[in-house]
Amino acid sequence: MAIMANNLPILYSFRRCPYAMRARMALHISGTQLEHREILLRDKPDEMLATSPKGTVPVLVLPDGQILDESLDIMRWALAQNDPESWLKSLDFQLITGNDGSFKQALDRYKYPSRYNLDDPAQERDKAIPFLEELNRHLTQHVFLLGDRRGFTDIALFPFIRQFANTDRAWFDAQPMAGLQKWLAWHLKSPLFDAIMAKHPLWKSG
């Protein structure tokens, strides 16, 4: 079980994991003070596995012993403590479910075709296009997905769209999705993203 320092929540994270990114963004915007424990997914510390046997990040251990090991639950918890930009008023469960479901499946197979013995990852890329087009339709109506301010849904989806775009940036930038491309560029340049991508030394037990 994780040992608390200064009675702060403990966050187990991996810098490039999109699930961890969205959790870190909510924790940061909420002003939550915590102990950040950076890990390697290929070398997970025993203490983290004892805390959350499923072995994925992010994992947030609260001072009362409660364990949150789903990124959306961590986001909701953080914003329930403090939600200065009213992110919780900008929730679209259908878009988030689509992102975390069929889009994420296509993204994984597109980005890591050898894991799935795929000869043509472009087929998986193309399966994601309808979802991207749906996001782009939202972003032709608003600056952000649900209005003129960033919210929960934007933050929940952004790390995954970033990962998808970076798989073949030339292809992504050539698509007729100006709204989505502009939205992605905005998030990539935001001070919030810069803040949560700061590098941390690897955490070692003891």
Buried (B, 14 or more C-beta within 10 A) or exposed (E): EBEBEEEBBBBBBBBEBBBBBBBBBBBBBBEBEBBBBBBEEEEBBEBBEEBBEEEBBBBBBBEEEEBBBBBBBBBBBBBEEEBEBEBBEBBBEEBBEBBBEBBBEBBBBBBEBEEEEBEEBEEBBEBBEEBBEBBBEBBEEEBBBBBEBBBBBBBBBBBBBBBBBEBBEEEBEEBEBEBBBEBBEBBBEBEBBEEBEEEEEEBEEE
